[in-house]
Amino acid sequence: MIVYAICMAPWLYTTYFQPSDIPFPPVDRGQYIEGWPAGWGAREIMDIAREKSQQRPVVLVVEGTFGMTADVLDTFVKPGDQIEIKGYWPLDEKNLIENQSTLSDKHVYVVFAHRREFPSEWPIRLIKKYDKPGDESEITLFELLPSSTQ
């Protein structure tokens, strides 16, 4: 038992205190730590949404209908939260424009987990970018801006 504990100690320490350094094989490292499915930033995005939902309901327009953006963010929704998650694949300017009508009575934020470049003409303002270990991907939170004609 002692030998087992000694052998496992480095792994357990890394798992609990330095999860970004877990020595996974490359395919697993991409899935769980560095790639778009990894959950870095999800809790923080939901904390921001929850705080804003105290003022008025929040809609999160997310890139993807499952996986990182839709499902992982949904796991952080608590009973009583006034947070709605709307997934789109692909998420493009058309989806942003159709959600602008919601801005009159709700906060609307946009979450991207696959895309790293955003056209300057899109009606969004950067709130926060959460880089993932290895700089392979990120999750990005934007505020949806009203139409210039509203």
N, CA, C and O of each residue as an XYZ file, in Angstrom:
600
protein
N       0.819     -1.194      0.000
C       0.000      0.000      0.000
C       0.869      1.267      0.000
O       0.566      2.240     -0.691
N       1.928      1.237      0.769
C       2.813      2.397      0.848
C       3.495      2.631     -0.497
O       3.627      3.773     -0.938
N       3.927      1.556     -1.147
C       4.572      1.685     -2.455
C       3.587      2.288     -3.452
O       3.947      3.164     -4.239
N       2.364      1.822     -3.414
C       1.319      2.356     -4.304
C       1.114      3.853     -4.049
O       1.042      4.638     -4.994
N       1.020      4.241     -2.800
C       0.819      5.647     -2.448
C       1.993      6.505     -2.922
O       1.793      7.618     -3.410
N       3.206      5.992     -2.780
C       4.382      6.743     -3.223
C       4.373      6.905     -4.741
O       4.695      7.973     -5.263
N       4.001      5.838     -5.442
C       3.955      5.903     -6.913
C       2.868      6.855     -7.408
O       3.048      7.526     -8.425
N       1.774      6.916     -6.715
C       0.639      7.736     -7.149
C       0.720      9.189     -6.681
O       0.010     10.043     -7.211
N       1.561      9.477     -5.710
C       1.625     10.821     -5.133
C       1.857     11.921     -6.170
O       1.140     12.921     -6.147
N       2.830     11.779     -7.080
C       3.021     12.863     -8.065
C       1.788     13.076     -8.949
O       1.408     14.213     -9.230
N       1.176     11.990     -9.378
C      -0.030     12.077    -10.222
C      -1.164     12.775     -9.463
O      -1.811     13.677     -9.994
N      -1.395     12.351     -8.226
C      -2.480     12.943     -7.441
C      -2.219     14.414     -7.145
O      -3.134     15.235     -7.216
N      -0.978     14.750     -6.813
C      -0.647     16.147     -6.555
C      -0.952     16.998     -7.788
O      -1.604     18.038     -7.692
N      -0.472     16.541     -8.943
C      -0.698     17.283    -10.188
C      -2.186     17.394    -10.489
O      -2.661     18.456    -10.893
N      -2.918     16.316    -10.298
C      -4.356     16.317    -10.581
C      -5.089     17.341     -9.726
O      -5.960     18.054    -10.225
N      -4.751     17.423     -8.456
C      -5.462     18.331     -7.556
C      -4.963     19.771     -7.595
O      -5.760     20.702     -7.481
N      -3.674     19.964     -7.752
C      -3.113     21.300     -7.595
C      -2.597     21.953     -8.879
O      -2.432     23.172     -8.919
N      -2.339     21.172     -9.923
C      -1.859     21.716    -11.197
C      -2.500     20.952    -12.361
O      -1.792     20.316    -13.142
N      -3.827     21.007    -12.484
C      -4.493     20.187    -13.506
C      -4.030     20.477    -14.928
O      -4.123     19.598    -15.786
N      -3.541     21.667    -15.203
C      -3.074     21.956    -16.562
C      -1.781     21.214    -16.899
O      -1.383     21.166    -18.063
N      -1.122     20.633    -15.890
C       0.134     19.907    -16.110
C      -0.012     18.388    -16.038
O       0.995     17.682    -16.016
N      -1.235     17.872    -16.003
C      -1.430     16.420    -15.950
C      -0.761     15.795    -17.177
O      -0.979     16.253    -18.298
N       0.044     14.763    -16.974
C       0.782     14.168    -18.094
C      -0.059     13.205    -18.937
O       0.218     12.006    -18.983
N      -1.068     13.730    -19.588
C      -1.906     12.927    -20.476
C      -1.213     12.717    -21.816
O      -0.357     13.514    -22.202
N      -1.577     11.643    -22.533
C      -1.140     11.519    -23.930
C      -1.736     12.679    -24.739
O      -2.749     13.247    -24.331
N      -1.132     13.038    -25.871
C      -1.596     14.202    -26.642
C      -3.093     14.209    -26.965
O      -3.734     15.255    -26.859
N      -3.657     13.073    -27.353
C      -5.075     13.061    -27.718
C      -5.957     13.395    -26.512
O      -6.939     14.126    -26.650
N      -5.620     12.873    -25.344
C      -6.395     13.178    -24.141
C      -6.132     14.594    -23.652
O      -7.039     15.263    -23.158
N      -4.902     15.045    -23.788
C      -4.559     16.417    -23.394
C      -5.388     17.422    -24.190
O      -5.874     18.411    -23.642
N      -5.544     17.159    -25.479
C      -6.372     18.029    -26.302
C      -7.826     18.006    -25.869
O      -8.479     19.049    -25.828
N      -8.330     16.843    -25.549
C      -9.738     16.695    -25.167
C     -10.034     17.334    -23.809
O     -11.026     18.047    -23.661
N      -9.180     17.081    -22.826
C      -9.495     17.474    -21.456
C      -8.825     18.757    -20.971
O      -9.295     19.366    -20.010
N      -7.743     19.176    -21.611
C      -6.995     20.307    -21.070
C      -6.836     21.456    -22.055
O      -7.090     22.605    -21.695
N      -6.423     21.177    -23.288
C      -6.030     22.253    -24.198
C      -7.030     22.570    -25.300
O      -7.065     23.705    -25.774
N      -7.831     21.622    -25.718
C      -8.701     21.810    -26.879
C     -10.015     22.496    -26.555
O     -10.281     22.850    -25.407
N     -10.837     22.679    -27.591
C     -12.110     23.376    -27.404
C     -13.042     22.680    -26.414
O     -13.851     23.369    -25.793
N     -12.981     21.328    -26.219
C     -13.904     20.724    -25.251
C     -13.545     21.013    -23.793
O     -14.390     20.867    -22.909
N     -12.295     21.424    -23.531
C     -11.870     21.669    -22.151
C     -12.663     22.827    -21.546
O     -12.966     23.802    -22.233
N     -12.989     22.719    -20.292
C     -13.919     23.653    -19.664
C     -13.346     24.907    -19.041
O     -14.060     25.593    -18.309
N     -12.091     25.240    -19.296
C     -11.507     26.456    -18.711
C     -12.359     27.675    -19.069
O     -12.659     27.902    -20.241
N     -12.743     28.447    -18.072
C     -13.500     29.673    -18.298
C     -15.008     29.516    -18.195
O     -15.716     30.512    -18.058
N     -15.513     28.300    -18.259
C     -16.969     28.092    -18.235
C     -17.586     28.586    -16.924
O     -18.600     29.285    -16.940
N     -16.994     28.236    -15.818
C     -17.527     28.665    -14.515
C     -17.518     30.191    -14.403
O     -18.474     30.791    -13.911
N     -16.444     30.804    -14.859
C     -16.333     32.256    -14.778
C     -17.388     32.943    -15.645
O     -17.963     33.954    -15.243
N     -17.640     32.398    -16.823
C     -18.679     32.958    -17.692
C     -20.038     32.858    -17.016
O     -20.824     33.804    -17.050
N     -20.312     31.724    -16.409
C     -21.606     31.567    -15.735
C     -21.704     32.463    -14.504
O     -22.795     32.928    -14.173
N     -20.597     32.713    -13.825
C     -20.619     33.644    -12.689
C     -20.982     35.050    -13.161
O     -21.763     35.742    -12.509
N     -20.419     35.471    -14.290
C     -20.754     36.783    -14.857
C     -22.227     36.826    -15.236
O     -22.923     37.793    -14.928
N     -22.700     35.781    -15.902
C     -24.110     35.728    -16.312
C     -25.031     35.744    -15.097
O     -26.057     36.425    -15.102
N     -24.672     35.004    -14.068
C     -25.504     34.948    -12.863
C     -25.564     36.321    -12.192
O     -26.628     36.751    -11.747
N     -24.432     37.002    -12.121
C     -24.402     38.340    -11.524
C     -25.285     39.307    -12.319
O     -26.062     40.062    -11.734
N     -25.166     39.285    -13.635
C     -25.979     40.169    -14.483
C     -27.457     39.807    -14.421
O     -28.312     40.677    -14.586
N     -27.769     38.534    -14.186
C     -29.172     38.107    -14.149
C     -29.901     38.625    -12.913
O     -31.122     38.499    -12.820
N     -29.170     39.204    -11.965
C     -29.820     39.827    -10.812
C     -30.538     41.105    -11.236
O     -31.512     41.511    -10.601
N     -30.057     41.748    -12.317
C     -30.669     42.976    -12.834
C     -31.831     42.660    -13.762
O     -32.916     43.227    -13.629
N     -31.598     41.749    -14.706
C     -32.624     41.284    -15.642
C     -32.146     39.968    -16.252
O     -30.958     39.654    -16.182
N     -33.060     39.191    -16.852
C     -32.673     37.877    -17.383
C     -31.519     37.970    -18.381
O     -31.308     38.995    -19.030
N     -30.782     36.868    -18.478
C     -29.621     36.782    -19.361
C     -29.854     35.692    -20.401
O     -30.358     34.613    -20.091
N     -29.482     35.994    -21.631
C     -29.455     35.000    -22.702
C     -27.997     34.833    -23.113
O     -27.306     35.807    -23.410
N     -27.541     33.583    -23.124
C     -26.213     33.272    -23.637
C     -26.390     32.659    -25.017
O     -26.935     31.564    -25.154
N     -25.931     33.364    -26.025
C     -25.937     32.866    -27.398
C     -24.588     32.176    -27.571
O     -23.544     32.826    -27.527
N     -24.613     30.854    -27.769
C     -23.365     30.100    -27.747
C     -23.071     29.412    -29.075
O     -23.975     29.010    -29.807
N     -21.793     29.294    -29.355
C     -21.331     28.625    -30.569
C     -21.328     27.120    -30.323
O     -20.450     26.597    -29.636
N     -22.305     26.436    -30.883
C     -22.423     24.992    -30.735
C     -23.712     24.622    -30.037
O     -24.213     25.359    -29.188
N     -24.237     23.476    -30.406
C     -25.489     23.005    -29.810
C     -25.251     21.897    -28.799
O     -26.199     21.427    -28.170
N     -24.014     21.472    -28.631
C     -23.653     20.469    -27.634
C     -22.177     20.649    -27.314
O     -21.485     21.440    -27.955
N     -21.707     19.917    -26.327
C     -20.282     19.976    -25.997
C     -19.952     21.166    -25.125
O     -20.730     21.543    -24.249
N     -18.794     21.757    -25.369
C     -18.271     22.808    -24.501
C     -19.267     23.914    -24.230
O     -19.626     24.159    -23.079
N     -19.704     24.563    -25.243
C     -20.488     25.763    -24.991
C     -21.887     25.468    -24.493
O     -22.300     26.048    -23.489
N     -22.615     24.619    -25.128
C     -24.002     24.398    -24.718
C     -24.099     23.536    -23.464
O     -24.680     23.967    -22.468
N     -23.548     22.344    -23.493
C     -23.719     21.408    -22.384
C     -22.923     21.784    -21.142
O     -23.444     21.724    -20.029
N     -21.667     22.171    -21.324
C     -20.852     22.494    -20.149
C     -21.395     23.728    -19.444
O     -21.495     23.740    -18.217
N     -21.743     24.757    -20.191
C     -22.317     25.943    -19.544
C     -23.627     25.595    -18.849
O     -23.913     26.115    -17.771
N     -24.421     24.723    -19.457
C     -25.700     24.329    -18.863
C     -25.514     23.628    -17.517
O     -26.384     23.726    -16.652
N     -24.403     22.926    -17.325
C     -24.179     22.248    -16.041
C     -24.004     23.241    -14.896
O     -24.175     22.876    -13.733
N     -23.670     24.479    -15.206
C     -23.484     25.491    -14.170
C     -24.758     26.282    -13.865
O     -24.760     27.101    -12.946
N     -25.829     26.056    -14.607
C     -27.089     26.751    -14.338
C     -27.703     26.157    -13.076
O     -27.857     24.941    -12.961
N     -28.051     27.026    -12.134
C     -28.653     26.596    -10.872
C     -30.155     26.843    -10.919
O     -30.623     27.711    -11.655
N     -30.912     26.076    -10.128
C     -32.354     26.344    -10.064
C     -32.596     27.799     -9.658
O     -31.963     28.308     -8.733
N     -33.499     28.448    -10.345
C     -33.810     29.840    -10.050
C     -33.000     30.839    -10.856
O     -33.336     32.023    -10.877
N     -31.943     30.392    -11.518
C     -31.173     31.300    -12.375
C     -32.049     31.780    -13.521
O     -32.823     31.009    -14.088
N     -31.924     33.035    -13.850
C     -32.629     33.595    -15.002
C     -31.670     33.631    -16.184
O     -31.397     34.691    -16.747
N     -31.164     32.457    -16.551
C     -30.178     32.336    -17.621
C     -30.688     31.331    -18.640
O     -31.003     30.189    -18.305
N     -30.763     31.773    -19.885
C     -31.176     30.905    -20.991
C     -29.976     30.716    -21.917
O     -29.274     31.676    -22.236
N     -29.747     29.481    -22.344
C     -28.640     29.184    -23.247
C     -29.213     28.787    -24.598
O     -30.008     27.852    -24.699
N     -28.799     29.512    -25.640
C     -29.266     29.250    -27.005
C     -28.068     28.889    -27.872
O     -27.211     29.731    -28.142
N     -28.012     27.634    -28.304
C     -26.897     27.167    -29.113
C     -27.160     27.268    -30.604
O     -28.271     27.007    -31.066
N     -26.136     27.646    -31.354
C     -26.204     27.741    -32.818
C     -24.948     27.107    -33.409
O     -23.842     27.305    -32.907
N     -25.134     26.350    -34.471
C     -23.982     25.839    -35.215
C     -24.273     25.927    -36.695
O     -25.252     25.347    -37.165
N     -23.467     26.622    -37.422
C     -22.441     27.545    -36.931
C     -23.084     28.833    -36.425
O     -24.181     29.195    -36.851
N     -22.418     29.504    -35.540
C     -22.884     30.793    -35.035
C     -22.296     31.875    -35.926
O     -21.077     31.998    -36.049
N     -23.170     32.655    -36.545
C     -22.684     33.695    -37.449
C     -23.432     35.005    -37.221
O     -24.259     35.106    -36.315
N     -23.141     35.990    -38.034
C     -23.720     37.328    -37.862
C     -25.241     37.306    -37.912
O     -25.892     38.059    -37.188
N     -25.812     36.463    -38.749
C     -27.271     36.359    -38.861
C     -27.895     36.012    -37.504
O     -28.920     36.581    -37.129
N     -27.275     35.080    -36.768
C     -27.778     34.702    -35.449
C     -27.641     35.844    -34.449
O     -28.499     36.027    -33.586
N     -26.574     36.599    -34.566
C     -26.387     37.744    -33.669
C     -27.475     38.785    -33.915
O     -28.072     39.304    -32.972
N     -27.726     39.081    -35.173
C     -28.731     40.089    -35.523
C     -30.119     39.662    -35.063
O     -30.887     40.490    -34.572
N     -30.451     38.385    -35.215
C     -31.785     37.937    -34.797
C     -31.963     37.985    -33.282
O     -33.094     38.047    -32.800
N     -30.869     37.958    -32.525
C     -30.966     38.043    -31.065
C     -30.909     39.472    -30.543
O     -31.114     39.689    -29.349
N     -30.639     40.448    -31.395
C     -30.603     41.846    -30.948
C     -31.963     42.319    -30.451
O     -32.026     43.194    -29.587
N     -33.039     41.768    -30.968
C     -34.373     42.190    -30.519
C     -34.609     41.845    -29.053
O     -35.489     42.425    -28.419
N     -33.847     40.921    -28.515
C     -33.974     40.507    -27.118
C     -33.357     41.517    -26.162
O     -33.643     41.493    -24.965
N     -32.518     42.399    -26.674
C     -31.776     43.331    -25.823
C     -32.660     44.318    -25.066
O     -32.218     44.896    -24.073
N     -33.881     44.520    -25.507
C     -34.748     45.492    -24.830
C     -35.120     45.057    -23.413
O     -35.364     45.904    -22.554
N     -35.166     43.757    -23.160
C     -35.550     43.309    -21.821
C     -34.605     42.268    -21.218
O     -34.865     41.761    -20.126
N     -33.513     41.945    -21.914
C     -32.565     40.955    -21.397
C     -31.135     41.369    -21.731
O     -30.882     42.069    -22.712
N     -30.215     40.921    -20.893
C     -28.795     41.014    -21.234
C     -28.514     39.859    -22.185
O     -28.967     38.740    -21.946
N     -27.781     40.113    -23.250
C     -27.425     39.046    -24.184
C     -25.907     39.018    -24.336
O     -25.275     40.018    -24.675
N     -25.347     37.842    -24.076
C     -23.910     37.631    -24.212
C     -23.677     36.526    -25.232
O     -24.524     35.654    -25.426
N     -22.535     36.574    -25.871
C     -22.198     35.621    -26.923
C     -20.923     34.893    -26.505
O     -19.945     35.516    -26.093
N     -20.949     33.557    -26.619
C     -19.821     32.732    -26.195
C     -19.312     31.915    -27.382
O     -20.070     31.196    -28.034
N     -18.020     32.043    -27.644
C     -17.381     31.277    -28.713
C     -16.330     30.352    -28.109
O     -15.560     30.758    -27.239
N     -16.306     29.098    -28.580
C     -15.283     28.149    -28.136
C     -14.477     27.585    -29.301
O     -13.454     26.937    -29.079
N     -14.908     27.813    -30.523
C     -14.229     27.245    -31.688
C     -13.495     28.305    -32.503
O     -12.455     28.017    -33.096
N     -14.004     29.481    -32.537
C     -13.495     30.549    -33.395
C     -12.541     31.440    -32.596
O     -12.750     31.686    -31.408
N     -11.493     31.917    -33.270
C     -10.547     32.823    -32.620
C     -10.494     34.190    -33.281
O      -9.900     35.119    -32.734
N     -11.101     34.323    -34.442
C     -11.116     35.609    -35.137
C     -12.562     36.013    -35.379
O     -13.408     35.184    -35.716
N     -12.829     37.302    -35.201
C     -14.193     37.807    -35.271
C     -14.238     39.039    -36.163
O     -13.480     39.986    -35.950
N     -15.113     39.036    -37.155
C     -15.215     40.198    -38.044
C     -15.526     41.473    -37.259
O     -16.360     41.461    -36.353
N     -14.867     42.547    -37.601
C     -15.042     43.810    -36.872
C     -16.442     44.388    -37.029
O     -16.870     45.185    -36.194
N     -17.164     44.009    -38.075
C     -18.518     44.547    -38.268
C     -19.581     43.809    -37.448
O     -20.734     44.240    -37.417
N     -19.220     42.717    -36.790
C     -20.199     42.008    -35.967
C     -20.582     42.886    -34.774
O     -19.730     43.598    -34.242
N     -21.838     42.850    -34.345
C     -22.302     43.700    -33.246
C     -21.977     43.102    -31.870
O     -22.879     42.802    -31.088
N     -20.693     42.936    -31.588
C     -20.260     42.355    -30.316
C     -19.108     43.167    -29.740
O     -18.334     43.792    -30.465
N     -19.019     43.138    -28.395
C     -17.926     43.812    -27.682
C     -17.280     42.796    -26.751
O     -17.972     42.137    -25.975
N     -15.972     42.668    -26.820
C     -15.245     41.697    -26.006
C     -15.390     42.010    -24.522
O     -15.159     43.137    -24.082
N     -15.776     40.993    -23.761
C     -15.819     41.100    -22.300
C     -14.564     40.446    -21.716
O     -13.833     41.058    -20.938
N     -14.331     39.186    -22.110
C     -13.201     38.447    -21.531
C     -12.846     37.268    -22.423
O     -13.718     36.622    -23.005
N     -11.563     37.003    -22.517
C     -11.057     35.841    -23.249
C     -10.363     34.933    -22.240
O      -9.500     35.382    -21.487
N     -10.740     33.659    -22.226
C     -10.156     32.681    -21.313
C      -9.275     31.731    -22.121
O      -9.775     30.829    -22.793
N      -7.966     31.940    -22.051
C      -7.031     31.070    -22.754
C      -6.952     29.731    -22.039
O      -7.048     29.653    -20.814
N      -6.776     28.693    -22.819
C      -6.610     27.355    -22.257
C      -5.129     27.003    -22.291
O      -4.393     27.537    -23.120
N      -4.677     26.114    -21.406
C      -3.260     25.743    -21.402
C      -2.808     25.292    -22.791
O      -3.568     24.659    -23.523
N      -1.580     25.619    -23.142
C      -1.025     25.220    -24.428
C      -1.345     26.182    -25.551
O      -0.848     26.013    -26.664
N      -2.156     27.177    -25.290
C      -2.547     28.182    -26.281
C      -3.088     27.568    -27.572
O      -2.881     28.107    -28.659
N      -3.784     26.432    -27.441
C      -4.398     25.780    -28.599
C      -5.801     26.312    -28.862
O      -6.275     26.302    -29.998
N      -6.454     26.773    -27.814
C      -7.827     27.255    -27.964
C      -8.164     28.190    -26.815
O      -7.370     28.397    -25.897
N      -9.354     28.744    -26.892
C      -9.829     29.672    -25.870
C     -11.347     29.673    -25.896
O     -11.970     29.213    -26.853
N     -11.919     30.189    -24.843
C     -13.353     30.455    -24.829
C     -13.481     31.963    -24.639
O     -12.818     32.548    -23.782
N     -14.331     32.580    -25.438
C     -14.400     34.038    -25.468
C     -15.819     34.497    -25.197
O     -16.775     33.970    -25.765
N     -15.947     35.483    -24.324
C     -17.244     36.045    -23.954
C     -17.361     37.456    -24.518
O     -16.483     38.296    -24.321
N     -18.460     37.698    -25.221
C     -18.762     39.008    -25.783
C     -20.122     39.473    -25.287
O     -20.967     38.667    -24.900
N     -20.315     40.766    -25.304
C     -21.637     41.351    -25.093
C     -22.222     41.641    -26.469
O     -21.539     42.185    -27.337
N     -23.484     41.278    -26.668
C     -24.161     41.607    -27.921
C     -24.585     43.066    -27.858
O     -25.182     43.502    -26.873
N     -24.281     43.810    -28.894
C     -24.599     45.238    -28.949
C     -25.888     45.464    -29.721
O     -26.223     44.685    -30.614
N     -26.617     46.530    -29.382
C     -27.847     46.823    -30.125
C     -27.544     47.232    -31.561
O     -26.439     47.665    -31.888
N     -28.534     47.085    -32.387
C     -28.421     47.506    -33.780
C     -28.229     49.013    -33.825
O     -28.784     49.737    -32.999
N     -27.462     49.479    -34.767
C     -27.236     50.923    -34.885
C     -28.506     51.655    -35.312
O     -28.566     52.882    -35.235
N     -29.521     50.917    -35.762
C     -30.786     51.540    -36.172
C     -31.819     51.537    -35.058
O     -32.906     52.089    -35.231
N     -31.507     50.925    -33.911
C     -32.483     50.879    -32.813
C     -32.437     52.144    -31.991
O     -33.189     52.281    -31.026
